[in-house]
Amino acid sequence: MPFVEANMVEERKRLQKLTDSSPEAKKAVEDFDKEYEFRRKLVLAREDAGLTQRQLQELSGLDQRAISRMETDEKISPSIKTLMKYLDALGYQLDIVKVE
């Protein structure tokens, strides 16, 4: 996939120029990256538990579509209650940690 990789490299350079010249763009990219990483960790926690979304639905009481949206849709922000049900079913807890 050299073509795809070359395009990704070019897009990354273009994005870097934009974020270097615009504090607002830099903040938007940082926020997106944080949210993407959080959602990725949700998926990894579920997969590490060996569960499908449907199995997590049974354990958590959440709708499978809600689980899917929580894991993938950046337009959706789950409520704390929903997030706690998701994490509780996997044996996780949510902690607030000061960033150093």
CYANA upper distance limits for C-alpha pairs under 8 A (distance plus 0.5 A):
  1 MET  CA      5 GLU  CA      6.77
  2 PRO  CA      6 ALA  CA      6.43
  3 PHE  CA      7 ASN  CA      6.70
  4 VAL  CA      8 MET  CA      6.65
  5 GLU  CA      9 VAL  CA      6.68
  6 ALA  CA     10 GLU  CA      6.74
  7 ASN  CA     11 GLU  CA      6.56
  8 MET  CA     12 ARG  CA      6.51
  9 VAL  CA     13 LYS  CA      6.77
 10 GLU  CA     14 ARG  CA      6.73
 11 GLU  CA     15 LEU  CA      6.57
 12 ARG  CA     16 GLN  CA      6.54
 13 LYS  CA     17 LYS  CA      6.80
 14 ARG  CA     18 LEU  CA      6.86
 15 LEU  CA     19 THR  CA      6.64
 16 GLN  CA     20 ASP  CA      6.46
 17 LYS  CA     21 SER  CA      6.80
 18 LEU  CA     22 SER  CA      6.56
 18 LEU  CA     25 ALA  CA      7.28
 18 LEU  CA     26 LYS  CA      8.23
 19 THR  CA     23 PRO  CA      7.01
 19 THR  CA     24 GLU  CA      8.28
 19 THR  CA     25 ALA  CA      5.70
 19 THR  CA     26 LYS  CA      4.88
 19 THR  CA     29 VAL  CA      8.29
 20 ASP  CA     26 LYS  CA      7.59
 22 SER  CA     26 LYS  CA      6.73
 23 PRO  CA     27 LYS  CA      6.65
 24 GLU  CA     28 ALA  CA      6.71
 25 ALA  CA     29 VAL  CA      6.68
 26 LYS  CA     30 GLU  CA      6.68
 27 LYS  CA     31 ASP  CA      6.57
 28 ALA  CA     32 PHE  CA      6.62
 29 VAL  CA     33 ASP  CA      6.58
 30 GLU  CA     34 LYS  CA      6.73
 31 ASP  CA     35 GLU  CA      6.76
 32 PHE  CA     36 TYR  CA      6.49
 33 ASP  CA     37 GLU  CA      6.57
 34 LYS  CA     38 PHE  CA      6.70
 35 GLU  CA     39 ARG  CA      6.73
 35 GLU  CA     74 GLU  CA      8.09
 36 TYR  CA     40 ARG  CA      6.60
 36 TYR  CA     74 GLU  CA      8.28
 37 GLU  CA     41 LYS  CA      6.69
 38 PHE  CA     42 LEU  CA      6.93
 39 ARG  CA     43 VAL  CA      6.96
 39 ARG  CA     70 MET  CA      7.76
 39 ARG  CA     71 GLU  CA      5.63
 39 ARG  CA     72 THR  CA      7.29
 40 ARG  CA     44 LEU  CA      6.68
 40 ARG  CA     71 GLU  CA      7.65
 41 LYS  CA     45 ALA  CA      6.51
 42 LEU  CA     46 ARG  CA      6.84
 42 LEU  CA     71 GLU  CA      7.03
 43 VAL  CA     47 GLU  CA      6.57
 43 VAL  CA     71 GLU  CA      6.78
 44 LEU  CA     48 ASP  CA      6.32
 45 ALA  CA     49 ALA  CA      6.78
 45 ALA  CA     90 LEU  CA      7.75
 46 ARG  CA     50 GLY  CA      7.05
 46 ARG  CA     51 LEU  CA      6.15
 46 ARG  CA     52 THR  CA      7.77
 46 ARG  CA     53 GLN  CA      8.41
 46 ARG  CA     56 LEU  CA      8.19
 46 ARG  CA     90 LEU  CA      7.17
 47 GLU  CA     51 LEU  CA      6.13
 47 GLU  CA     52 THR  CA      7.63
 49 ALA  CA     90 LEU  CA      7.25
 51 LEU  CA     55 GLN  CA      6.17
 51 LEU  CA     56 LEU  CA      6.70
 52 THR  CA     56 LEU  CA      6.74
 53 GLN  CA     57 GLN  CA      6.60
 53 GLN  CA     64 GLN  CA      6.34
 53 GLN  CA     67 ILE  CA      7.06
 53 GLN  CA     68 SER  CA      7.61
 54 ARG  CA     58 GLU  CA      7.09
 54 ARG  CA     64 GLN  CA      6.19
 55 GLN  CA     59 LEU  CA      7.01
 56 LEU  CA     60 SER  CA      6.33
 56 LEU  CA     61 GLY  CA      8.43
 56 LEU  CA     62 LEU  CA      8.27
 56 LEU  CA     64 GLN  CA      8.23
 56 LEU  CA     86 TYR  CA      8.11
 56 LEU  CA     89 ALA  CA      7.51
 56 LEU  CA     90 LEU  CA      8.42
 57 GLN  CA     61 GLY  CA      5.88
 57 GLN  CA     62 LEU  CA      5.56
 57 GLN  CA     63 ASP  CA      6.23
 57 GLN  CA     64 GLN  CA      5.92
 57 GLN  CA     67 ILE  CA      8.02
 58 GLU  CA     62 LEU  CA      8.04
 59 LEU  CA     89 ALA  CA      6.12
 60 SER  CA     85 LYS  CA      6.03
 60 SER  CA     86 TYR  CA      6.40
 60 SER  CA     88 ASP  CA      7.98
 60 SER  CA     89 ALA  CA      5.64
 61 GLY  CA     85 LYS  CA      8.11
 62 LEU  CA     66 ALA  CA      7.17
 62 LEU  CA     67 ILE  CA      7.34
 62 LEU  CA     82 THR  CA      8.01
 62 LEU  CA     85 LYS  CA      7.93
 62 LEU  CA     86 TYR  CA      7.99
 63 ASP  CA     67 ILE  CA      6.92
 64 GLN  CA     68 SER  CA      6.70
 65 ARG  CA     69 ARG  CA      6.65
 66 ALA  CA     70 MET  CA      6.53
 67 ILE  CA     71 GLU  CA      6.73
 67 ILE  CA     86 TYR  CA      8.36
 68 SER  CA     72 THR  CA      6.63
 68 SER  CA     73 ASP  CA      8.30
 69 ARG  CA     73 ASP  CA      5.40
 69 ARG  CA     76 ILE  CA      7.16
 70 MET  CA     76 ILE  CA      6.99
 70 MET  CA     77 SER  CA      7.60
 70 MET  CA     78 PRO  CA      6.80
 78 PRO  CA     82 THR  CA      6.54
 78 PRO  CA     83 LEU  CA      6.70
 79 SER  CA     83 LEU  CA      6.69
 80 ILE  CA     84 MET  CA      6.50
 81 LYS  CA     85 LYS  CA      6.83
 82 THR  CA     86 TYR  CA      6.83
 83 LEU  CA     87 LEU  CA      6.70
 84 MET  CA     88 ASP  CA      6.27
 84 MET  CA     93 GLN  CA      7.81
 84 MET  CA     94 LEU  CA      7.83
 85 LYS  CA     89 ALA  CA      6.63
 86 TYR  CA     90 LEU  CA      7.25
 87 LEU  CA     91 GLY  CA      6.72
 87 LEU  CA     92 TYR  CA      5.36
 87 LEU  CA     93 GLN  CA      6.48
 87 LEU  CA     94 LEU  CA      7.99
 88 ASP  CA     92 TYR  CA      5.99
 88 ASP  CA     93 GLN  CA      6.93
